Amino acid sequence: MKKLSVLLSLCLTVTCLFAQTTTPQQLKADGDKALQAKNYPVALTKYSQYLKQTNYQDSVTAFNCGVCADKSKKYAEAAKMFDVAIQKNYNVSSAYVGKAIALNNQNKNADYIATLSEGMKKIPGNETIEKLYSIYYLKEGQAFQKAGSIEKAAEDYTHMTEVTSKKWKTNGLYSLGVLFFNNGALTLKKAAPIANSNPDKYKAEKEAATADFKKASDYLEQAVALSPERTEIAKLLTQVKASM
């Protein structure tokens, strides 16, 4: 009787476990319900379980799961889910934006910019992707410019000219113009005290400044041609030409 009781107990336990197993359909339904209620952590849990059971075949739910993960500040999971949507070609532009933002929130700068670059190739002219890409390089360029790293700043601003957006491409060209004009002006200012005492060195410094002014002029002329309504660019161009 003792053995029979043990066997009966085990059978009941196994039966209960099977009874408690939630089907994929139920998990998805529970996730949808939680999402509608904006209960993102619960929706994330339900969707994650559903996708795992179904081998991540549902691209729509993967995207929604990415949204819930982002709302729940589970950024690694969000990037993973948005990538599933990208691979399955669902809502691709929004998935690229979502994945990029999730990577940015993890301070994964290299992966962030790589994702945006990939998105620009797959969805040329996407306004949001180009905006995020340009802002990244604008801020990085400004930081290098402030630190006096002209070459690095120029490299970053040049990346901004790779986009199709008129606004951001113009901003990149304008930033390059300002960068080289300021650098040329600074070179002349530093050289001024040696104009009489060391004329040869002064001449060399002046030539370097003139070369920077020429670069600034070229970039600003492109910016004016692209955005003639930007009066501040035309004004700076006039100032640059007067310095040459």
C-alpha positions as a Markdown table, in Angstrom:
| # | Residue | x | y | z |
|---|---|---|---|---|
| 1 | Met | 0.0 | 0.0 | 0.0 |
| 2 | Lys | 2.9 | 2.3 | 0.8 |
| 3 | Lys | 4.4 | 1.9 | -2.7 |
| 4 | Leu | 1.0 | 2.4 | -4.3 |
| 5 | Ser | 0.5 | 5.7 | -2.4 |
| 6 | Val | 3.9 | 7.0 | -3.6 |
| 7 | Leu | 3.1 | 6.0 | -7.2 |
| 8 | Leu | -0.3 | 7.6 | -7.0 |
| 9 | Ser | 1.3 | 10.8 | -5.6 |
| 10 | Leu | 3.8 | 11.0 | -8.4 |
| 11 | Cys | 1.1 | 10.5 | -11.0 |
| 12 | Leu | -0.9 | 13.3 | -9.5 |
| 13 | Thr | 2.1 | 15.6 | -9.5 |
| 14 | Val | 2.9 | 15.0 | -13.2 |
| 15 | Thr | -0.8 | 15.5 | -14.1 |
| 16 | Cys | -0.7 | 18.9 | -12.3 |
| 17 | Leu | 2.4 | 20.0 | -14.1 |
| 18 | Phe | 0.9 | 19.2 | -17.5 |
| 19 | Ala | -2.3 | 21.0 | -16.5 |
| 20 | Gln | -0.4 | 24.1 | -15.5 |
| 21 | Thr | 1.5 | 24.3 | -18.9 |
| 22 | Thr | 0.3 | 27.3 | -20.8 |
| 23 | Thr | -0.1 | 27.0 | -24.6 |
| 24 | Pro | 1.6 | 29.3 | -27.0 |
| 25 | Gln | -1.8 | 30.7 | -28.1 |
| 26 | Gln | -2.7 | 31.5 | -24.5 |
| 27 | Leu | 0.7 | 33.2 | -23.8 |
| 28 | Lys | 0.2 | 35.4 | -26.9 |
| 29 | Ala | -3.3 | 36.3 | -25.9 |
| 30 | Asp | -2.2 | 37.1 | -22.4 |
| 31 | Gly | 0.6 | 39.3 | -23.9 |
| 32 | Asp | -1.8 | 41.1 | -26.2 |
| 33 | Lys | -4.1 | 41.8 | -23.2 |
| 34 | Ala | -1.2 | 43.1 | -21.1 |
| 35 | Leu | 0.0 | 45.3 | -24.0 |
| 36 | Gln | -3.4 | 46.8 | -24.5 |
| 37 | Ala | -3.4 | 47.6 | -20.7 |
| 38 | Lys | 0.1 | 49.1 | -21.1 |
| 39 | Asn | 1.4 | 46.6 | -18.6 |
| 40 | Tyr | 4.7 | 46.3 | -20.4 |
| 41 | Pro | 6.6 | 44.0 | -18.0 |
| 42 | Val | 3.8 | 41.4 | -18.0 |
| 43 | Ala | 3.4 | 41.7 | -21.8 |
| 44 | Leu | 7.2 | 41.2 | -22.1 |
| 45 | Thr | 7.2 | 38.1 | -20.0 |
| 46 | Lys | 4.3 | 36.5 | -21.9 |
| 47 | Tyr | 5.6 | 37.4 | -25.3 |
| 48 | Ser | 9.1 | 36.2 | -24.5 |
| 49 | Gln | 7.7 | 32.8 | -23.4 |
| 50 | Tyr | 5.5 | 32.6 | -26.5 |
| 51 | Leu | 8.3 | 33.4 | -28.9 |
| 52 | Lys | 10.6 | 30.9 | -27.2 |
| 53 | Gln | 8.1 | 28.2 | -27.5 |
| 54 | Thr | 7.4 | 29.0 | -31.2 |
| 55 | Asn | 11.1 | 29.5 | -32.1 |
| 56 | Tyr | 10.7 | 33.2 | -32.8 |
| 57 | Gln | 8.7 | 32.8 | -36.0 |
| 58 | Asp | 6.2 | 35.5 | -35.3 |
| 59 | Ser | 7.7 | 38.7 | -36.5 |
| 60 | Val | 4.8 | 40.9 | -35.4 |
| 61 | Thr | 5.0 | 39.6 | -31.8 |
| 62 | Ala | 8.7 | 39.9 | -31.9 |
| 63 | Phe | 8.4 | 43.6 | -32.7 |
| 64 | Asn | 5.8 | 44.2 | -30.0 |
| 65 | Cys | 8.0 | 42.3 | -27.6 |
| 66 | Gly | 10.8 | 44.7 | -28.5 |
| 67 | Val | 8.5 | 47.7 | -27.7 |
| 68 | Cys | 7.6 | 46.1 | -24.4 |
| 69 | Ala | 11.2 | 45.4 | -23.5 |
| 70 | Asp | 12.1 | 49.0 | -24.3 |
| 71 | Lys | 9.3 | 50.3 | -22.2 |
| 72 | Ser | 10.5 | 48.1 | -19.4 |
| 73 | Lys | 14.1 | 49.3 | -19.8 |
| 74 | Lys | 15.2 | 45.8 | -20.8 |
| 75 | Tyr | 17.4 | 47.2 | -23.5 |
| 76 | Ala | 19.4 | 44.1 | -24.4 |
| 77 | Glu | 16.2 | 42.1 | -24.9 |
| 78 | Ala | 14.7 | 45.0 | -26.9 |
| 79 | Ala | 17.6 | 45.0 | -29.3 |
| 80 | Lys | 17.3 | 41.2 | -29.7 |
| 81 | Met | 13.6 | 41.4 | -30.5 |
| 82 | Phe | 13.9 | 44.3 | -32.9 |
| 83 | Asp | 16.6 | 42.4 | -34.7 |
| 84 | Val | 14.2 | 39.4 | -35.1 |
| 85 | Ala | 11.8 | 41.8 | -36.8 |
| 86 | Ile | 14.5 | 43.1 | -39.1 |
| 87 | Gln | 15.6 | 39.6 | -40.1 |
| 88 | Lys | 12.0 | 38.7 | -40.9 |
| 89 | Asn | 11.5 | 42.0 | -42.8 |
| 90 | Tyr | 8.7 | 43.3 | -40.6 |
| 91 | Asn | 8.2 | 47.0 | -40.0 |
| 92 | Val | 11.9 | 47.3 | -40.9 |
| 93 | Ser | 12.4 | 51.1 | -40.5 |
| 94 | Ser | 10.9 | 51.2 | -37.0 |
| 95 | Ala | 12.7 | 48.0 | -36.1 |
| 96 | Tyr | 16.1 | 49.6 | -37.0 |
| 97 | Val | 15.2 | 52.7 | -35.0 |
| 98 | Gly | 14.1 | 50.6 | -32.0 |
| 99 | Lys | 17.2 | 48.5 | -32.2 |
| 100 | Ala | 19.5 | 51.5 | -32.5 |
| 101 | Ile | 17.9 | 53.3 | -29.6 |
| 102 | Ala | 18.2 | 50.1 | -27.4 |
| 103 | Leu | 21.9 | 49.9 | -28.2 |
| 104 | Asn | 22.4 | 53.5 | -27.5 |
| 105 | Asn | 20.7 | 53.1 | -24.1 |
| 106 | Gln | 23.4 | 50.4 | -23.4 |
| 107 | Asn | 26.2 | 52.8 | -24.4 |
| 108 | Lys | 27.1 | 50.5 | -27.3 |
| 109 | Asn | 28.2 | 53.3 | -29.6 |
| 110 | Ala | 29.9 | 51.1 | -32.2 |
| 111 | Asp | 26.9 | 48.8 | -32.5 |
| 112 | Tyr | 24.6 | 51.9 | -32.5 |
| 113 | Ile | 26.2 | 53.6 | -35.4 |
| 114 | Ala | 26.7 | 50.3 | -37.3 |
| 115 | Thr | 22.9 | 49.6 | -37.0 |
| 116 | Leu | 22.1 | 53.1 | -38.2 |
| 117 | Ser | 24.5 | 52.7 | -41.1 |
| 118 | Glu | 22.9 | 49.4 | -42.1 |
| 119 | Gly | 19.5 | 50.9 | -41.8 |
| 120 | Met | 20.5 | 53.8 | -44.1 |
| 121 | Lys | 21.6 | 51.3 | -46.7 |
| 122 | Lys | 18.4 | 49.2 | -46.5 |
| 123 | Ile | 16.0 | 52.1 | -46.2 |
| 124 | Pro | 17.6 | 55.0 | -48.1 |
| 125 | Gly | 16.3 | 58.4 | -47.1 |
| 126 | Asn | 14.6 | 57.4 | -43.9 |
| 127 | Glu | 14.2 | 60.6 | -42.0 |
| 128 | Thr | 14.5 | 59.2 | -38.4 |
| 129 | Ile | 17.5 | 57.0 | -39.1 |
| 130 | Glu | 19.4 | 59.8 | -40.9 |
| 131 | Lys | 18.5 | 62.2 | -38.0 |
| 132 | Leu | 19.9 | 59.8 | -35.4 |
| 133 | Tyr | 23.0 | 59.2 | -37.5 |
| 134 | Ser | 23.6 | 62.9 | -38.1 |
| 135 | Ile | 23.1 | 63.9 | -34.5 |
| 136 | Tyr | 25.5 | 61.3 | -33.3 |
| 137 | Tyr | 28.3 | 62.6 | -35.5 |
| 138 | Leu | 27.4 | 66.2 | -34.9 |
| 139 | Lys | 27.8 | 65.8 | -31.1 |
| 140 | Glu | 31.0 | 63.8 | -31.5 |
| 141 | Gly | 32.4 | 66.3 | -33.9 |
| 142 | Gln | 31.6 | 69.2 | -31.6 |
| 143 | Ala | 33.3 | 67.3 | -28.7 |
| 144 | Phe | 36.5 | 66.8 | -30.8 |
| 145 | Gln | 36.4 | 70.4 | -32.1 |
| 146 | Lys | 36.2 | 71.7 | -28.5 |
| 147 | Ala | 39.1 | 69.5 | -27.6 |
| 148 | Gly | 41.1 | 71.0 | -30.5 |
| 149 | Ser | 41.2 | 67.7 | -32.5 |
| 150 | Ile | 40.5 | 69.3 | -35.9 |
| 151 | Glu | 41.0 | 66.1 | -38.0 |
| 152 | Lys | 38.7 | 64.0 | -35.9 |
| 153 | Ala | 36.1 | 66.7 | -35.9 |
| 154 | Ala | 36.3 | 67.0 | -39.7 |
| 155 | Glu | 35.9 | 63.3 | -40.0 |
| 156 | Asp | 32.7 | 63.3 | -38.0 |
| 157 | Tyr | 31.2 | 66.3 | -39.7 |
| 158 | Thr | 32.0 | 64.6 | -43.1 |
| 159 | His | 29.9 | 61.7 | -42.1 |
| 160 | Met | 26.9 | 64.0 | -41.8 |
| 161 | Thr | 27.3 | 64.8 | -45.5 |
| 162 | Glu | 26.6 | 61.2 | -46.4 |
| 163 | Val | 22.9 | 61.5 | -45.7 |
| 164 | Thr | 20.2 | 62.4 | -48.2 |
| 165 | Ser | 18.5 | 64.8 | -45.9 |
| 166 | Lys | 18.9 | 68.4 | -47.1 |
| 167 | Lys | 18.8 | 69.7 | -43.5 |
| 168 | Trp | 21.4 | 67.4 | -42.0 |
| 169 | Lys | 23.7 | 67.4 | -45.1 |
| 170 | Thr | 23.6 | 71.2 | -45.0 |
| 171 | Asn | 24.4 | 71.2 | -41.2 |
| 172 | Gly | 27.4 | 68.9 | -41.9 |
| 173 | Leu | 28.8 | 71.2 | -44.6 |
| 174 | Tyr | 28.2 | 74.3 | -42.4 |
| 175 | Ser | 29.9 | 72.6 | -39.5 |
| 176 | Leu | 32.9 | 71.9 | -41.7 |
| 177 | Gly | 33.0 | 75.5 | -42.9 |
| 178 | Val | 32.9 | 76.8 | -39.3 |
| 179 | Leu | 35.5 | 74.3 | -38.2 |
| 180 | Phe | 38.1 | 75.3 | -40.8 |
| 181 | Phe | 37.3 | 79.0 | -40.7 |
| 182 | Asn | 37.8 | 79.1 | -36.9 |
| 183 | Asn | 41.0 | 77.1 | -37.2 |
| 184 | Gly | 42.4 | 79.4 | -39.8 |
| 185 | Ala | 41.5 | 82.4 | -37.7 |
| 186 | Leu | 43.2 | 80.9 | -34.7 |
| 187 | Thr | 46.3 | 80.1 | -36.6 |
| 188 | Leu | 46.6 | 83.8 | -37.8 |
| 189 | Lys | 46.0 | 85.0 | -34.2 |
| 190 | Lys | 48.7 | 82.9 | -32.8 |
| 191 | Ala | 51.1 | 83.9 | -35.6 |
| 192 | Ala | 50.5 | 87.6 | -35.3 |
| 193 | Pro | 53.2 | 88.3 | -32.6 |
| 194 | Ile | 56.0 | 86.9 | -34.9 |
| 195 | Ala | 55.0 | 88.8 | -38.0 |
| 196 | Asn | 58.1 | 91.0 | -37.8 |
| 197 | Ser | 60.4 | 88.9 | -35.6 |
| 198 | Asn | 60.1 | 85.7 | -37.7 |
| 199 | Pro | 58.7 | 86.6 | -41.1 |
| 200 | Asp | 59.4 | 83.2 | -42.7 |
| 201 | Lys | 57.5 | 81.3 | -40.0 |
| 202 | Tyr | 54.7 | 83.9 | -40.1 |
| 203 | Lys | 54.5 | 83.4 | -43.8 |
| 204 | Ala | 54.2 | 79.6 | -43.4 |
| 205 | Glu | 51.5 | 80.0 | -40.7 |
| 206 | Lys | 49.6 | 82.5 | -42.9 |
| 207 | Glu | 49.6 | 80.0 | -45.8 |
| 208 | Ala | 48.3 | 77.3 | -43.5 |
| 209 | Ala | 45.5 | 79.7 | -42.4 |
| 210 | Thr | 44.7 | 80.5 | -46.1 |
| 211 | Ala | 44.4 | 76.8 | -46.9 |
| 212 | Asp | 41.9 | 76.4 | -44.0 |
| 213 | Phe | 40.0 | 79.4 | -45.3 |
| 214 | Lys | 39.9 | 77.8 | -48.8 |
| 215 | Lys | 38.5 | 74.6 | -47.3 |
| 216 | Ala | 35.9 | 76.6 | -45.3 |
| 217 | Ser | 34.9 | 78.5 | -48.5 |
| 218 | Asp | 34.4 | 75.3 | -50.5 |
| 219 | Tyr | 32.2 | 73.7 | -47.8 |
| 220 | Leu | 30.2 | 76.8 | -47.3 |
| 221 | Glu | 29.6 | 77.3 | -51.0 |
| 222 | Gln | 28.2 | 73.7 | -51.2 |
| 223 | Ala | 26.0 | 74.5 | -48.2 |
| 224 | Val | 24.7 | 77.7 | -49.8 |
| 225 | Ala | 23.9 | 75.9 | -53.1 |
| 226 | Leu | 22.0 | 73.2 | -51.1 |
| 227 | Ser | 20.2 | 75.5 | -48.8 |
| 228 | Pro | 20.2 | 79.1 | -50.2 |
| 229 | Glu | 17.5 | 80.1 | -47.6 |
| 230 | Arg | 20.0 | 79.7 | -44.8 |
| 231 | Thr | 21.2 | 83.3 | -44.6 |
| 232 | Glu | 23.7 | 82.6 | -41.8 |
| 233 | Ile | 25.7 | 80.4 | -44.1 |
| 234 | Ala | 25.9 | 83.0 | -46.9 |
| 235 | Lys | 26.9 | 85.6 | -44.3 |
| 236 | Leu | 29.7 | 83.4 | -43.0 |
| 237 | Leu | 30.8 | 82.7 | -46.5 |
| 238 | Thr | 31.2 | 86.4 | -47.2 |
| 239 | Gln | 33.3 | 86.7 | -44.0 |
| 240 | Val | 35.5 | 83.8 | -45.1 |
| 241 | Lys | 36.2 | 85.2 | -48.5 |
| 242 | Ala | 37.1 | 88.5 | -47.0 |
| 243 | Ser | 39.7 | 86.7 | -44.9 |
| 244 | Met | 41.4 | 85.0 | -47.8 |
